[in-house]
Amino acid sequence: MKKKLILFLIFAVSLFGGCGRQDSMTSEVSSVESQDIADNSVSEIPDDVRQKLQAALDVDPITIPAEEWTAETLCQAIYINGEPLSIPCTLHSLGEGFAIQETEEHPLSINESTHRASASITYYGNYIGGVVVTDCENKEDFYDAPICKLVFSFEDNLEMDDIPISLNGLGIHATYKAQAEHLAFMDLYDTDEATSYYRYTKKIDDIEIKCTYRDDMLKIVTIGFLNEE
C-alpha cells in the first residue's frame, strides 16, 4: 500500500549549517515535498504503549510562571512516547517504535567533517518526521547519537490515533480554547485567525520548542537543542 507523505527538508540546513545554533532554529522548515513511498512495515502499537500515550494526554497543564521556567521544567511539559523528554536524548532513549526511514531521494545523510547526520523517521512504520544528530560517524552510530533537532510532522498523519508527542497534555486533536490553556507557557509569535493558523515558541536555556497549528490542529513540532557552538 502506498501513502502520500510530506517530507520536510530540514536536513541540508541543519546538517551543514550547525543545527545547534539558534539561527538555524529560527529558520524553520521552509519547503515540503509530497512523495509516494511503499508502506509495508507499519506495525500495531502495543497496548501498553497506547496506554502511556493516552496517559500523557491526561496530565494536568503546567502553570509555572514564565520567569521560573528552566530547561528541566520545560521538558516536563513535553511528552514523547508517553514519557517526559529528557536531555540529552537519542532515538534509542525515545523508546520503542522509532526507526530510520531511508528512501532513494532522502537517504540517511552524514557530514563527514562535522559528524552531523540526518534522516527521516517513522513511528511503528508510519512516517512521523525527521531528526538531526551529532557525533555520528556512520549509520551504526545513528540511534545512539545525541539529537540536536527533532521534527514531528502531522500533515499526513491526522488519521493516526496514537501520536508519540504531546505538549502539556495536548495532542493533535484539540480546540483553540484547549490550545490556549495548554500552551499558555509558550509565546504566540505568528497567527492568522482567518485560517486558524497559530505558531508558538518557547526557548529556555539550551532547548527551544516550536509548534504550528492550522485548522485548530497541531501540524508541526520542532524541538532543538542549542548547546552547540
JODA-V561595 format. One record per backbone hydrogen bond with DSSP energy under -1.0 kcal/mol. CO is the residue of the C=O (numbers start at 1). NH is the residue of the N-H. E is the energy in kcal/mol with one decimal. If there is no record, write none. Layout:
co->CO nh->NH e->E
co->CO nh->NH e->E
This chain:
co->1 nh->39 e->-2.4
co->3 nh->37 e->-1.2
co->5 nh->35 e->-1.7
co->7 nh->33 e->-1.1
co->8 nh->10 e->-1.5
co->10 nh->14 e->-2.2
co->11 nh->15 e->-3.2
co->12 nh->16 e->-2.1
co->13 nh->17 e->-1.8
co->14 nh->19 e->-1.0
co->18 nh->21 e->-1.8
co->22 nh->26 e->-1.9
co->23 nh->27 e->-1.5
co->26 nh->28 e->-1.5
co->31 nh->9 e->-1.6
co->33 nh->7 e->-2.4
co->35 nh->5 e->-2.5
co->37 nh->3 e->-1.2
co->46 nh->50 e->-2.2
co->47 nh->51 e->-2.2
co->48 nh->52 e->-1.6
co->49 nh->53 e->-2.5
co->50 nh->54 e->-2.3
co->51 nh->55 e->-2.3
co->52 nh->56 e->-1.7
co->55 nh->58 e->-1.1
co->65 nh->68 e->-1.9
co->66 nh->69 e->-1.6
co->70 nh->74 e->-2.5
co->71 nh->75 e->-2.0
co->74 nh->77 e->-1.6
co->75 nh->78 e->-1.1
co->75 nh->85 e->-1.2
co->77 nh->168 e->-4.0
co->78 nh->85 e->-2.8
co->79 nh->166 e->-2.0
co->80 nh->83 e->-1.3
co->83 nh->80 e->-2.8
co->89 nh->147 e->-2.9
co->90 nh->94 e->-1.3
co->92 nh->95 e->-1.5
co->97 nh->124 e->-3.3
co->99 nh->122 e->-2.8
co->106 nh->103 e->-1.2
co->109 nh->118 e->-2.2
co->111 nh->115 e->-2.6
co->115 nh->136 e->-3.0
co->116 nh->111 e->-3.3
co->117 nh->133 e->-3.0
co->118 nh->109 e->-2.5
co->119 nh->131 e->-2.3
co->120 nh->101 e->-2.9
co->121 nh->128 e->-2.6
co->121 nh->129 e->-1.3
co->122 nh->99 e->-1.8
co->123 nh->126 e->-1.7
co->124 nh->43 e->-2.0
co->126 nh->123 e->-2.8
co->128 nh->153 e->-2.6
co->129 nh->121 e->-2.3
co->130 nh->151 e->-2.9
co->131 nh->119 e->-1.9
co->132 nh->148 e->-2.8
co->132 nh->149 e->-1.7
co->133 nh->117 e->-2.1
co->138 nh->141 e->-1.5
co->139 nh->142 e->-1.1
co->141 nh->144 e->-1.1
co->142 nh->145 e->-1.2
co->143 nh->92 e->-2.2
co->146 nh->134 e->-2.4
co->148 nh->225 e->-2.1
co->149 nh->132 e->-2.7
co->150 nh->223 e->-2.9
co->151 nh->130 e->-2.0
co->152 nh->221 e->-2.2
co->154 nh->157 e->-1.1
co->157 nh->160 e->-1.8
co->164 nh->81 e->-3.3
co->166 nh->79 e->-2.4
co->167 nh->170 e->-1.2
co->170 nh->167 e->-2.5
co->175 nh->179 e->-2.1
co->176 nh->180 e->-2.8
co->177 nh->181 e->-1.6
co->178 nh->182 e->-2.8
co->179 nh->183 e->-2.6
co->183 nh->186 e->-2.0
co->187 nh->201 e->-2.0
co->190 nh->199 e->-2.6
co->192 nh->195 e->-1.2
co->192 nh->197 e->-2.4
co->195 nh->215 e->-1.3
co->196 nh->216 e->-1.2
co->197 nh->192 e->-2.7
co->198 nh->213 e->-3.6
co->199 nh->189 e->-2.3
co->199 nh->190 e->-1.1
co->200 nh->211 e->-2.2
co->201 nh->187 e->-3.3
co->202 nh->209 e->-2.8
co->204 nh->207 e->-2.3
co->206 nh->226 e->-2.5
co->207 nh->204 e->-2.6
co->208 nh->224 e->-3.1
co->209 nh->202 e->-2.0
co->210 nh->222 e->-3.0
co->211 nh->200 e->-2.7
co->212 nh->219 e->-3.1
co->212 nh->220 e->-1.4
co->213 nh->198 e->-2.3
co->214 nh->217 e->-1.0
co->217 nh->214 e->-2.3
co->219 nh->154 e->-3.2
co->220 nh->212 e->-2.6
co->221 nh->152 e->-3.1
co->222 nh->210 e->-2.7
co->223 nh->150 e->-2.6
co->224 nh->208 e->-2.7
